[in-house]
Amino acid sequence: KVKPASATALAVIDAYHDVPTADVATNSQIRDVIGNKSDTVAGTSIVAIAKQIKAQTDLIPADPADQSDVESAISTSEGVVTGAITTAHSTSDGLQAVPTADAATNANARDVIGNKDDTVAGTSIMANAKKIDANLGDPSGDTLVSITAKLGDPATDLATQIASLAPAPTFDANTIATAYDNSGDLEAATKTVTATSKPGVADYTDTNVLACTAPKITVRNIAVRLSVTVDSLSTDADLNYSIDIGSETPLTGVIESDGAHVLVHNVTVTDHTDYAGILASIFFWKTAEGTGDTVISAVTLELAFGVCGATLTEVIRHAFNGIARSAGTLKRIGSGTIDFSDGADVVNNLVAQTYAAANATDTQIGAVANGAIVAVSGETCVALSVSEATDLAYIENFGIFLKEN
């Protein structure tokens, strides 16, 4: 009698004798290696590999010794090869054929070369050759003049082409931001001056807004104009004043009578930032002589990148090498006539420009004039003067546009 465990083992062994599923990929038991009769050439068993070998041997003539069988096999292969060659040859032969006249196609070399029947309307080599021929006409009697008329002036055309290729110059703009400052009336009512020496505390203060940050423009002169109305002056006494701007040397003077006074100073500078945007302090004191009060009722301080008076004075300077174009508005406070120079009396290598001068009766009237683009080298400047001694002339909106070498 077979025990249960032995029956189970026999069942497992019996299963190993069953054929595996067709084309199974399992590789665990001998049956997997042998395979299934239904295995195909896609499988990996012995049966599958045998079928793969059979498939290859089927291509061999049935009887290699039989000439007819060999020729039949070769004929079949030759037909496939001949068909492929015929197709390739047909395609190549088509690319050798001329394209349609004036065809717009641009895919193969034949399209670029063209057709003998191409016209001047086409784009092929043939069409362009016909265009040249049509332009020339009969050149047998042509001269340089007639050839030029037909084809254009080579020299002019070349210059035009070069000019079109040259980039337009880009200019580095150097402009004066603020060239004039007016404090307005610093005295709201009246002031009685009692000090007989320069006081320790300023009577009036004002911070100007002058500014020039242009890297290639140097301000050379600061015009200072103090307007004071003296209502009364102590008998036999003078009124002294001092304008202290930052740590610079004070600008001083004396008023010897009552009435409206305009007091001017020109300060030659090497660094305008010592004055521009700096606090100005104004002091008044009278001499000890005389009796009665000294009273003032209006005080105005003006500063500018400019000049006061009739002496031609360098106001701005610029140094560079290259091409430049400058423009500016010249203005004046007062009624005099502005005179200006592009530097003939001051430095060499001048910018050949003109700047509009404002000589109307209204104050601060001017116009802008643009100069031509010129080549310059070295230092150039603008110098100003104004015919009336107490007038102020200055440069507003001045800019120089530079293209350095």
VOLUM-992931 format. One record per residue (C-alpha): residue number from 1; residue in three letters; y, z, x. Coordinates in nm, 2 decimals, always signed. Layout:
! residues N
k	r	v	w	u
NUM	ALA	Y	Z	X
...
***
This chain:
! residues 405
k	r	v	w	u
1	LYS	+0.00	+0.00	+0.00
2	VAL	+0.35	-0.10	+0.14
3	LYS	+0.60	+0.18	+0.16
4	PRO	+0.95	+0.12	+0.02
5	ALA	+1.12	+0.11	+0.36
6	SER	+0.88	-0.15	+0.48
7	ALA	+0.94	-0.36	+0.17
8	THR	+1.32	-0.36	+0.24
9	ALA	+1.27	-0.47	+0.60
10	LEU	+1.04	-0.75	+0.49
11	ALA	+1.31	-0.87	+0.24
12	VAL	+1.57	-0.89	+0.52
13	ILE	+1.33	-1.08	+0.75
14	ASP	+1.25	-1.32	+0.46
15	ALA	+1.62	-1.38	+0.41
16	TYR	+1.66	-1.49	+0.77
17	HIS	+1.42	-1.78	+0.70
18	ASP	+1.64	-1.92	+0.42
19	VAL	+1.87	-2.21	+0.53
20	PRO	+2.24	-2.12	+0.57
21	THR	+2.52	-2.27	+0.36
22	ALA	+2.61	-2.63	+0.47
23	ASP	+2.86	-2.65	+0.76
24	VAL	+2.88	-2.27	+0.77
25	ALA	+3.08	-2.14	+1.07
26	THR	+2.86	-1.82	+1.11
27	ASN	+2.69	-1.79	+1.45
28	SER	+2.48	-1.47	+1.40
29	GLN	+2.12	-1.58	+1.34
30	ILE	+1.90	-1.86	+1.46
31	ARG	+1.92	-2.02	+1.12
32	ASP	+2.30	-2.06	+1.18
33	VAL	+2.23	-2.25	+1.50
34	ILE	+1.96	-2.48	+1.34
35	GLY	+2.17	-2.55	+1.03
36	ASN	+2.12	-2.71	+0.69
37	LYS	+2.00	-3.06	+0.61
38	SER	+2.32	-3.10	+0.42
39	ASP	+2.54	-3.03	+0.73
40	THR	+2.80	-3.30	+0.80
41	VAL	+2.95	-3.43	+1.12
42	ALA	+3.22	-3.17	+1.07
43	GLY	+2.98	-2.88	+1.13
44	THR	+2.87	-2.71	+1.45
45	SER	+2.49	-2.66	+1.40
46	ILE	+2.21	-2.86	+1.57
47	VAL	+2.18	-3.07	+1.25
48	ALA	+2.56	-3.14	+1.25
49	ILE	+2.56	-3.24	+1.61
50	ALA	+2.26	-3.47	+1.56
51	LYS	+2.45	-3.64	+1.28
52	GLN	+2.75	-3.68	+1.51
53	ILE	+2.53	-3.85	+1.77
54	LYS	+2.38	-4.08	+1.50
55	ALA	+2.73	-4.18	+1.39
56	GLN	+2.81	-4.29	+1.75
57	THR	+2.49	-4.47	+1.80
58	ASP	+2.53	-4.66	+1.48
59	LEU	+2.81	-4.86	+1.66
60	ILE	+2.56	-4.99	+1.91
61	PRO	+2.41	-5.33	+1.81
62	ALA	+2.07	-5.29	+1.64
63	ASP	+1.91	-5.47	+1.92
64	PRO	+2.11	-5.48	+2.24
65	ALA	+1.88	-5.75	+2.36
66	ASP	+1.97	-5.96	+2.06
67	GLN	+2.28	-6.18	+2.15
68	SER	+2.38	-6.22	+1.78
69	ASP	+2.40	-5.85	+1.72
70	VAL	+2.62	-5.80	+2.03
71	GLU	+2.85	-6.09	+1.93
72	SER	+2.89	-5.95	+1.58
73	ALA	+3.00	-5.61	+1.71
74	ILE	+3.24	-5.76	+1.95
75	SER	+3.38	-5.99	+1.68
76	THR	+3.45	-5.69	+1.46
77	SER	+3.64	-5.51	+1.74
78	GLU	+3.82	-5.82	+1.84
79	GLY	+3.95	-5.88	+1.49
80	VAL	+4.12	-5.54	+1.49
81	VAL	+4.28	-5.60	+1.83
82	THR	+4.39	-5.95	+1.75
83	GLY	+4.55	-5.84	+1.43
84	ALA	+4.76	-5.57	+1.61
85	ILE	+4.86	-5.83	+1.88
86	THR	+4.96	-6.08	+1.62
87	THR	+5.18	-5.83	+1.43
88	ALA	+5.35	-5.72	+1.75
89	HIS	+5.41	-6.08	+1.86
90	SER	+5.56	-6.16	+1.52
91	THR	+5.81	-5.87	+1.55
92	SER	+5.91	-5.97	+1.90
93	ASP	+5.95	-6.34	+1.80
94	GLY	+6.18	-6.24	+1.52
95	LEU	+6.42	-6.06	+1.76
96	GLN	+6.45	-6.38	+1.96
97	ALA	+6.57	-6.58	+1.67
98	VAL	+6.95	-6.62	+1.63
99	PRO	+7.11	-6.40	+1.37
100	THR	+7.29	-6.54	+1.06
101	ALA	+7.63	-6.68	+1.15
102	ASP	+7.91	-6.42	+1.15
103	ALA	+7.65	-6.15	+1.07
104	ALA	+7.80	-5.79	+1.08
105	THR	+7.47	-5.65	+1.20
106	ASN	+7.49	-5.46	+1.53
107	ALA	+7.13	-5.34	+1.59
108	ASN	+6.98	-5.57	+1.85
109	ALA	+7.10	-5.78	+2.15
110	ARG	+7.09	-6.10	+1.95
111	ASP	+7.35	-5.95	+1.71
112	VAL	+7.59	-5.89	+2.00
113	ILE	+7.54	-6.24	+2.15
114	GLY	+7.57	-6.42	+1.82
115	ASN	+7.50	-6.76	+1.67
116	LYS	+7.65	-7.10	+1.78
117	ASP	+7.78	-7.13	+1.43
118	ASP	+7.98	-6.80	+1.45
119	THR	+8.35	-6.85	+1.36
120	VAL	+8.66	-6.67	+1.48
121	ALA	+8.61	-6.43	+1.19
122	GLY	+8.30	-6.29	+1.35
123	THR	+8.26	-6.01	+1.60
124	SER	+7.99	-6.14	+1.84
125	ILE	+8.05	-6.26	+2.20
126	MET	+8.04	-6.62	+2.06
127	ALA	+8.30	-6.54	+1.80
128	ASN	+8.53	-6.38	+2.05
129	ALA	+8.50	-6.67	+2.29
130	LYS	+8.60	-6.90	+2.01
131	LYS	+8.91	-6.68	+1.94
132	ILE	+9.02	-6.71	+2.31
133	ASP	+8.96	-7.08	+2.30
134	ALA	+9.17	-7.11	+1.98
135	ASN	+9.46	-6.91	+2.13
136	LEU	+9.46	-7.12	+2.45
137	GLY	+9.45	-7.46	+2.27
138	ASP	+9.49	-7.73	+2.53
139	PRO	+9.60	-7.56	+2.85
140	SER	+9.63	-7.87	+3.06
141	GLY	+10.01	-7.89	+3.02
142	ASP	+10.08	-7.51	+3.00
143	THR	+10.33	-7.33	+3.22
144	LEU	+10.36	-6.96	+3.28
145	VAL	+10.61	-6.94	+3.00
146	SER	+10.38	-7.11	+2.75
147	ILE	+10.07	-6.91	+2.86
148	THR	+10.28	-6.59	+2.82
149	ALA	+10.39	-6.71	+2.47
150	LYS	+10.02	-6.75	+2.38
151	LEU	+9.87	-6.44	+2.54
152	GLY	+10.17	-6.21	+2.59
153	ASP	+10.35	-6.09	+2.90
154	PRO	+10.09	-5.92	+3.12
155	ALA	+10.35	-5.71	+3.30
156	THR	+10.51	-5.59	+2.98
157	ASP	+10.18	-5.53	+2.80
158	LEU	+10.05	-5.33	+3.10
159	ALA	+10.37	-5.12	+3.11
160	THR	+10.33	-5.06	+2.73
161	GLN	+9.97	-4.96	+2.77
162	ILE	+10.05	-4.72	+3.06
163	ALA	+10.33	-4.57	+2.85
164	SER	+10.10	-4.52	+2.56
165	LEU	+9.84	-4.35	+2.77
166	ALA	+10.09	-4.11	+2.95
167	PRO	+10.12	-3.78	+2.77
168	ALA	+10.46	-3.68	+2.63
169	PRO	+10.61	-3.41	+2.85
170	THR	+10.58	-3.06	+2.72
171	PHE	+10.89	-2.85	+2.79
172	ASP	+10.93	-2.48	+2.87
173	ALA	+11.21	-2.36	+2.65
174	ASN	+11.45	-2.12	+2.81
175	THR	+11.72	-2.00	+2.56
176	ILE	+11.98	-1.73	+2.55
177	ALA	+11.89	-1.50	+2.26
178	THR	+12.23	-1.33	+2.20
179	ALA	+12.54	-1.42	+2.40
180	TYR	+12.82	-1.24	+2.22
181	ASP	+12.87	-0.89	+2.08
182	ASN	+13.16	-0.74	+1.88
183	SER	+13.16	-0.37	+1.82
184	GLY	+13.39	-0.40	+1.52
185	ASP	+13.68	-0.15	+1.48
186	LEU	+13.56	+0.18	+1.63
187	GLU	+13.86	+0.37	+1.49
188	ALA	+13.83	+0.45	+1.12
189	ALA	+14.18	+0.59	+1.09
190	THR	+14.41	+0.68	+1.38
191	LYS	+14.37	+0.88	+1.70
192	THR	+14.63	+1.08	+1.88
193	VAL	+14.57	+1.08	+2.26
194	THR	+14.66	+1.41	+2.42
195	ALA	+14.45	+1.41	+2.74
196	THR	+14.65	+1.35	+3.06
197	SER	+14.34	+1.27	+3.27
198	LYS	+14.02	+1.09	+3.20
199	PRO	+13.84	+1.31	+2.95
200	GLY	+13.48	+1.43	+3.00
201	VAL	+13.37	+1.30	+2.66
202	ALA	+13.42	+0.94	+2.56
203	ASP	+13.66	+0.86	+2.27
204	TYR	+13.45	+0.57	+2.15
205	THR	+13.10	+0.44	+2.22
206	ASP	+12.91	+0.12	+2.14
207	THR	+12.58	-0.03	+2.24
208	ASN	+12.60	-0.41	+2.27
209	VAL	+12.32	-0.65	+2.16
210	LEU	+12.35	-0.90	+2.44
211	ALA	+12.01	-1.04	+2.54
212	CYS	+11.88	-1.32	+2.76
213	THR	+11.51	-1.30	+2.84
214	ALA	+11.47	-1.67	+2.96
215	PRO	+11.29	-1.65	+3.29
216	LYS	+11.48	-1.94	+3.45
217	ILE	+11.83	-1.86	+3.33
218	THR	+12.05	-1.62	+3.53
219	VAL	+12.36	-1.48	+3.37
220	ARG	+12.64	-1.48	+3.64
221	ASN	+12.94	-1.34	+3.45
222	ILE	+13.01	-1.09	+3.17
223	ALA	+13.33	-1.12	+2.98
224	VAL	+13.47	-0.80	+2.85
225	ARG	+13.76	-0.79	+2.60
226	LEU	+13.91	-0.47	+2.47
227	SER	+14.16	-0.49	+2.18
228	VAL	+14.37	-0.18	+2.11
229	THR	+14.66	-0.13	+1.86
230	VAL	+14.90	+0.14	+1.98
231	ASP	+15.11	+0.27	+1.70
232	SER	+15.33	+0.49	+1.92
233	LEU	+15.35	+0.57	+2.29
234	SER	+15.50	+0.88	+2.44
235	THR	+15.84	+0.82	+2.59
236	ASP	+15.82	+0.70	+2.95
237	ALA	+15.44	+0.74	+2.94
238	ASP	+15.16	+0.49	+2.99
239	LEU	+14.82	+0.48	+2.82
240	ASN	+14.53	+0.45	+3.06
241	TYR	+14.18	+0.33	+2.96
242	SER	+13.84	+0.31	+3.12
243	ILE	+13.54	+0.11	+2.99
244	ASP	+13.22	+0.26	+3.14
245	ILE	+12.91	+0.05	+3.08
246	GLY	+12.59	+0.22	+3.19
247	SER	+12.61	+0.32	+3.56
248	GLU	+12.83	+0.03	+3.66
249	THR	+13.18	+0.05	+3.81
250	PRO	+13.42	+0.14	+3.53
251	LEU	+13.66	-0.12	+3.41
252	THR	+14.01	+0.03	+3.40
253	GLY	+14.37	-0.06	+3.31
254	VAL	+14.70	+0.06	+3.18
255	ILE	+14.89	-0.01	+2.85
256	GLU	+15.26	+0.02	+2.90
257	SER	+15.40	-0.03	+2.55
258	ASP	+15.31	+0.01	+2.19
259	GLY	+15.18	-0.27	+1.96
260	ALA	+14.86	-0.49	+1.97
261	HIS	+14.71	-0.53	+2.31
262	VAL	+14.42	-0.75	+2.44
263	LEU	+14.28	-0.64	+2.77
264	VAL	+14.03	-0.86	+2.95
265	HIS	+13.79	-0.83	+3.24
266	ASN	+13.54	-1.06	+3.41
267	VAL	+13.24	-0.90	+3.58
268	THR	+13.04	-1.10	+3.82
269	VAL	+12.68	-1.00	+3.80
270	THR	+12.35	-1.06	+3.97
271	ASP	+12.14	-0.88	+3.70
272	HIS	+12.29	-0.91	+3.35
273	THR	+12.05	-0.64	+3.23
274	ASP	+12.28	-0.38	+3.39
275	TYR	+12.52	-0.47	+3.10
276	ALA	+12.32	-0.63	+2.82
277	GLY	+12.20	-0.38	+2.56
278	ILE	+12.37	-0.09	+2.74
279	LEU	+12.58	+0.18	+2.60
280	ALA	+12.96	+0.14	+2.66
281	SER	+13.19	+0.44	+2.66
282	ILE	+13.56	+0.40	+2.62
283	PHE	+13.81	+0.67	+2.74
284	PHE	+14.19	+0.70	+2.68
285	TRP	+14.44	+0.93	+2.85
286	LYS	+14.82	+0.92	+2.89
287	THR	+15.04	+1.00	+3.19
288	ALA	+15.20	+1.34	+3.19
289	GLU	+15.56	+1.20	+3.16
290	GLY	+15.74	+1.15	+2.83
291	THR	+15.76	+1.32	+2.50
292	GLY	+15.61	+1.24	+2.16
293	ASP	+15.26	+1.15	+2.05
294	THR	+15.06	+0.85	+2.17
295	VAL	+14.87	+0.72	+1.87
296	ILE	+14.62	+0.44	+1.84
297	SER	+14.48	+0.29	+1.52
298	ALA	+14.24	+0.01	+1.61
299	VAL	+13.99	-0.03	+1.90
300	THR	+13.74	-0.32	+1.93
301	LEU	+13.52	-0.40	+2.23
302	GLU	+13.37	-0.75	+2.28
303	LEU	+13.12	-0.85	+2.55
304	ALA	+12.98	-1.20	+2.61
305	PHE	+12.80	-1.42	+2.85
306	GLY	+13.12	-1.60	+2.92
307	VAL	+13.47	-1.58	+3.08
308	CYS	+13.82	-1.46	+2.99
309	GLY	+14.12	-1.66	+3.13
310	ALA	+14.19	-1.99	+3.29
311	THR	+13.99	-1.96	+3.61
312	LEU	+13.68	-2.18	+3.60
313	THR	+13.40	-1.93	+3.64
314	GLU	+13.02	-1.98	+3.67
315	VAL	+12.87	-1.82	+3.36
316	ILE	+12.50	-1.91	+3.38
317	ARG	+12.27	-2.06	+3.65
318	HIS	+11.93	-2.21	+3.64
319	ALA	+11.70	-2.30	+3.93
320	PHE	+11.41	-2.54	+3.90
321	ASN	+11.26	-2.87	+4.01
322	GLY	+11.16	-3.12	+3.75
323	ILE	+11.30	-3.28	+3.44
324	ALA	+11.52	-3.10	+3.20
325	ARG	+11.72	-3.13	+2.88
326	SER	+11.98	-2.88	+2.79
327	ALA	+12.20	-2.81	+2.48
328	GLY	+12.46	-2.55	+2.40
329	THR	+12.75	-2.45	+2.19
330	LEU	+13.07	-2.33	+2.36
331	LYS	+13.28	-2.09	+2.16
332	ARG	+13.60	-1.91	+2.21
333	ILE	+13.78	-1.61	+2.07
334	GLY	+14.15	-1.69	+2.05
335	SER	+14.34	-2.01	+2.02
336	GLY	+14.32	-2.16	+2.37
337	THR	+14.14	-2.47	+2.49
338	ILE	+13.80	-2.44	+2.65
339	ASP	+13.73	-2.62	+2.98
340	PHE	+13.38	-2.65	+3.11
341	SER	+13.19	-2.79	+3.39
342	ASP	+12.83	-2.86	+3.46
343	GLY	+12.88	-2.70	+3.80
344	ALA	+13.07	-2.96	+4.01
345	ASP	+13.30	-2.68	+4.13
346	VAL	+13.03	-2.43	+4.19
347	VAL	+12.69	-2.56	+4.30
348	ASN	+12.52	-2.89	+4.38
349	ASN	+12.23	-3.08	+4.21
350	LEU	+12.39	-3.06	+3.87
351	VAL	+12.25	-3.12	+3.53
352	ALA	+12.43	-3.42	+3.39
353	GLN	+12.49	-3.28	+3.05
354	THR	+12.78	-3.24	+2.81
355	TYR	+12.84	-2.93	+2.59
356	ALA	+13.05	-2.94	+2.28
357	ALA	+13.37	-2.73	+2.31
358	ALA	+13.52	-2.55	+2.01
359	ASN	+13.90	-2.59	+2.01
360	ALA	+13.98	-2.55	+1.64
361	THR	+14.22	-2.28	+1.53
362	ASP	+13.95	-2.08	+1.36
363	THR	+13.77	-1.84	+1.59
364	GLN	+13.40	-1.88	+1.68
365	ILE	+13.38	-2.25	+1.58
366	GLY	+13.16	-2.48	+1.78
367	ALA	+12.91	-2.76	+1.77
368	VAL	+12.59	-2.83	+1.95
369	ALA	+12.56	-3.13	+2.18
370	ASN	+12.22	-3.24	+2.33
371	GLY	+12.21	-3.38	+2.67
372	ALA	+11.97	-3.65	+2.79
373	ILE	+11.65	-3.58	+2.98
374	VAL	+11.73	-3.59	+3.35
375	ALA	+11.56	-3.52	+3.68
376	VAL	+11.70	-3.22	+3.86
377	SER	+11.63	-3.03	+4.18
378	GLY	+11.75	-2.69	+4.29
379	GLU	+12.02	-2.48	+4.13
380	THR	+12.24	-2.59	+3.84
381	CYS	+12.50	-2.40	+3.64
382	VAL	+12.75	-2.41	+3.36
383	ALA	+13.11	-2.29	+3.44
384	LEU	+13.38	-2.21	+3.18
385	SER	+13.74	-2.13	+3.14
386	VAL	+13.99	-2.10	+2.86
387	SER	+14.36	-2.19	+2.87
388	GLU	+14.49	-1.86	+2.73
389	ALA	+14.47	-1.56	+2.96
390	THR	+14.34	-1.32	+2.70
391	ASP	+14.10	-1.56	+2.52
392	LEU	+13.73	-1.53	+2.56
393	ALA	+13.50	-1.84	+2.60
394	TYR	+13.13	-1.80	+2.59
395	ILE	+12.80	-2.00	+2.56
396	GLU	+12.61	-1.95	+2.24
397	ASN	+12.27	-2.10	+2.15
398	PHE	+12.24	-2.23	+2.50
399	GLY	+11.89	-2.36	+2.59
400	ILE	+11.75	-2.56	+2.87
401	PHE	+11.41	-2.72	+2.83
402	LEU	+11.22	-2.76	+3.15
403	LYS	+10.92	-2.96	+3.27
404	GLU	+10.85	-2.85	+3.62
405	ASN	+10.70	-3.07	+3.89
***
